[in-house]
Amino acid sequence: MLLTTTNTVEGKRIVEYKGLVSGETIIGANFIKDFFAGIRDIVGGRSGSYERVLNEAKNTSISEMAERAKNMGANAIIGIDLDYETLGQGNGMLMVTASGTAVILAD
């Protein structure tokens, strides 16, 4: 499955548009991570625990979207967009949504 943020694929022709596909992930960050991230913010540096959670949520959303496209008979997704939102009380949840257009590319 080819995944791209562009609306075309160089050297390939789109022969059929299958439709919009998306994948969503909502993941929580626990209080220990919040505590250590707060300390990291005070002393500077990157928060590795948050980066890992964010990466996991992104990858899960993309995988879910790709599986849906595969089930539609597509061999590629073009125009992929990733959106990130915080949800819940105290913004304790992270939602990542991946969306794009499932297509069939000629070989």
NULO-263469 format. One record per residue (C-alpha): residue number from 1; residue in three letters; x, y, z. Coordinates in Angstrom, 2 decimals, always signed. Layout:
<vexkes>
@tilo:NUM&drenlo:ALA&east:X&north:Y&up:Z
...
</vexkes>
This chain:
<vexkes>
@tilo:1&drenlo:MET&east:+0.00&north:+0.00&up:+0.00
@tilo:2&drenlo:LEU&east:+1.47&north:+3.30&up:-1.12
@tilo:3&drenlo:LEU&east:+0.77&north:+6.18&up:+1.27
@tilo:4&drenlo:THR&east:+1.41&north:+9.79&up:+0.31
@tilo:5&drenlo:THR&east:+0.44&north:+13.30&up:+1.35
@tilo:6&drenlo:THR&east:+0.48&north:+14.42&up:-2.30
@tilo:7&drenlo:ASN&east:-2.56&north:+14.27&up:-4.58
@tilo:8&drenlo:THR&east:-0.67&north:+12.57&up:-7.39
@tilo:9&drenlo:VAL&east:+2.06&north:+9.95&up:-7.65
@tilo:10&drenlo:GLU&east:+4.83&north:+10.72&up:-10.10
@tilo:11&drenlo:GLY&east:+4.94&north:+8.17&up:-12.90
@tilo:12&drenlo:LYS&east:+1.65&north:+6.53&up:-11.86
@tilo:13&drenlo:ARG&east:-1.86&north:+7.02&up:-13.18
@tilo:14&drenlo:ILE&east:-4.91&north:+6.93&up:-10.93
@tilo:15&drenlo:VAL&east:-7.41&north:+4.57&up:-12.58
@tilo:16&drenlo:GLU&east:-10.10&north:+4.62&up:-9.90
@tilo:17&drenlo:TYR&east:-11.03&north:+6.66&up:-6.86
@tilo:18&drenlo:LYS&east:-12.43&north:+4.35&up:-4.18
@tilo:19&drenlo:GLY&east:-13.37&north:+7.02&up:-1.65
@tilo:20&drenlo:LEU&east:-12.43&north:+8.71&up:+1.58
@tilo:21&drenlo:VAL&east:-10.74&north:+6.63&up:+4.26
@tilo:22&drenlo:SER&east:-9.77&north:+7.51&up:+7.80
@tilo:23&drenlo:GLY&east:-8.28&north:+6.04&up:+10.92
@tilo:24&drenlo:GLU&east:-8.69&north:+7.38&up:+14.42
@tilo:25&drenlo:THR&east:-6.84&north:+6.74&up:+17.64
@tilo:26&drenlo:ILE&east:-7.58&north:+8.12&up:+21.08
@tilo:27&drenlo:ILE&east:-4.89&north:+7.46&up:+23.61
@tilo:28&drenlo:GLY&east:-4.46&north:+8.59&up:+27.19
@tilo:29&drenlo:ALA&east:-1.34&north:+9.88&up:+28.85
@tilo:30&drenlo:ASN&east:-1.08&north:+8.73&up:+32.44
@tilo:31&drenlo:PHE&east:-0.26&north:+10.87&up:+35.41
@tilo:32&drenlo:ILE&east:+3.34&north:+9.57&up:+35.86
@tilo:33&drenlo:LYS&east:+4.17&north:+10.63&up:+32.30
@tilo:34&drenlo:ASP&east:+2.47&north:+13.99&up:+32.97
@tilo:35&drenlo:PHE&east:+4.55&north:+14.48&up:+36.11
@tilo:36&drenlo:PHE&east:+7.87&north:+13.72&up:+34.43
@tilo:37&drenlo:ALA&east:+6.92&north:+15.71&up:+31.33
@tilo:38&drenlo:GLY&east:+6.22&north:+18.69&up:+33.63
@tilo:39&drenlo:ILE&east:+9.66&north:+18.35&up:+35.18
@tilo:40&drenlo:ARG&east:+11.19&north:+18.08&up:+31.70
@tilo:41&drenlo:ASP&east:+9.36&north:+21.27&up:+30.69
@tilo:42&drenlo:ILE&east:+10.82&north:+23.10&up:+33.68
@tilo:43&drenlo:VAL&east:+14.42&north:+21.99&up:+33.12
@tilo:44&drenlo:GLY&east:+14.20&north:+21.92&up:+29.32
@tilo:45&drenlo:GLY&east:+14.58&north:+19.16&up:+26.80
@tilo:46&drenlo:ARG&east:+12.28&north:+16.80&up:+24.98
@tilo:47&drenlo:SER&east:+9.68&north:+14.55&up:+26.53
@tilo:48&drenlo:GLY&east:+10.52&north:+11.08&up:+25.22
@tilo:49&drenlo:SER&east:+7.48&north:+9.46&up:+26.84
@tilo:50&drenlo:TYR&east:+5.07&north:+11.86&up:+25.11
@tilo:51&drenlo:GLU&east:+6.89&north:+11.50&up:+21.82
@tilo:52&drenlo:ARG&east:+6.52&north:+7.72&up:+22.00
@tilo:53&drenlo:VAL&east:+2.78&north:+7.99&up:+22.79
@tilo:54&drenlo:LEU&east:+2.27&north:+10.47&up:+19.95
@tilo:55&drenlo:ASN&east:+4.18&north:+8.26&up:+17.50
@tilo:56&drenlo:GLU&east:+2.19&north:+5.18&up:+18.56
@tilo:57&drenlo:ALA&east:-1.11&north:+7.02&up:+18.06
@tilo:58&drenlo:LYS&east:-0.03&north:+8.30&up:+14.63
@tilo:59&drenlo:ASN&east:+1.11&north:+4.86&up:+13.47
@tilo:60&drenlo:THR&east:-2.08&north:+3.20&up:+14.71
@tilo:61&drenlo:SER&east:-4.26&north:+5.74&up:+12.89
@tilo:62&drenlo:ILE&east:-2.33&north:+5.30&up:+9.65
@tilo:63&drenlo:SER&east:-2.46&north:+1.50&up:+9.91
@tilo:64&drenlo:GLU&east:-6.22&north:+1.58&up:+10.53
@tilo:65&drenlo:MET&east:-6.73&north:+3.88&up:+7.55
@tilo:66&drenlo:ALA&east:-4.58&north:+1.65&up:+5.30
@tilo:67&drenlo:GLU&east:-6.54&north:-1.45&up:+6.36
@tilo:68&drenlo:ARG&east:-9.82&north:+0.24&up:+5.44
@tilo:69&drenlo:ALA&east:-8.43&north:+1.24&up:+2.04
@tilo:70&drenlo:LYS&east:-7.21&north:-2.32&up:+1.44
@tilo:71&drenlo:ASN&east:-10.70&north:-3.64&up:+2.25
@tilo:72&drenlo:MET&east:-12.09&north:-1.28&up:-0.42
@tilo:73&drenlo:GLY&east:-9.69&north:-2.76&up:-3.00
@tilo:74&drenlo:ALA&east:-7.34&north:+0.23&up:-3.12
@tilo:75&drenlo:ASN&east:-3.58&north:-0.05&up:-3.57
@tilo:76&drenlo:ALA&east:-2.74&north:+3.50&up:-2.49
@tilo:77&drenlo:ILE&east:-3.93&north:+6.41&up:-0.39
@tilo:78&drenlo:ILE&east:-3.28&north:+9.93&up:-1.62
@tilo:79&drenlo:GLY&east:-3.72&north:+13.34&up:-0.01
@tilo:80&drenlo:ILE&east:-3.12&north:+12.03&up:+3.51
@tilo:81&drenlo:ASP&east:-3.74&north:+14.54&up:+6.29
@tilo:82&drenlo:LEU&east:-2.95&north:+14.03&up:+9.97
@tilo:83&drenlo:ASP&east:-4.84&north:+15.92&up:+12.66
@tilo:84&drenlo:TYR&east:-3.99&north:+16.05&up:+16.37
@tilo:85&drenlo:GLU&east:-6.41&north:+17.10&up:+19.12
@tilo:86&drenlo:THR&east:-6.48&north:+16.95&up:+22.89
@tilo:87&drenlo:LEU&east:-9.66&north:+15.76&up:+24.58
@tilo:88&drenlo:GLY&east:-11.11&north:+15.04&up:+27.98
@tilo:89&drenlo:GLN&east:-10.92&north:+16.59&up:+31.38
@tilo:90&drenlo:GLY&east:-7.65&north:+18.48&up:+31.67
@tilo:91&drenlo:ASN&east:-6.81&north:+17.54&up:+28.07
@tilo:92&drenlo:GLY&east:-5.62&north:+14.14&up:+29.28
@tilo:93&drenlo:MET&east:-6.43&north:+12.32&up:+26.05
@tilo:94&drenlo:LEU&east:-4.82&north:+12.66&up:+22.64
@tilo:95&drenlo:MET&east:-6.73&north:+11.99&up:+19.42
@tilo:96&drenlo:VAL&east:-4.92&north:+11.45&up:+16.13
@tilo:97&drenlo:THR&east:-6.92&north:+11.22&up:+12.92
@tilo:98&drenlo:ALA&east:-5.45&north:+10.19&up:+9.58
@tilo:99&drenlo:SER&east:-7.54&north:+10.71&up:+6.43
@tilo:100&drenlo:GLY&east:-6.98&north:+10.47&up:+2.71
@tilo:101&drenlo:THR&east:-8.40&north:+9.24&up:-0.57
@tilo:102&drenlo:ALA&east:-8.20&north:+5.54&up:-1.38
@tilo:103&drenlo:VAL&east:-7.30&north:+4.96&up:-5.03
@tilo:104&drenlo:ILE&east:-6.17&north:+2.31&up:-7.44
@tilo:105&drenlo:LEU&east:-2.93&north:+3.16&up:-9.24
@tilo:106&drenlo:ALA&east:-2.06&north:+1.58&up:-12.59
@tilo:107&drenlo:ASP&east:+1.05&north:-0.60&up:-12.54
</vexkes>
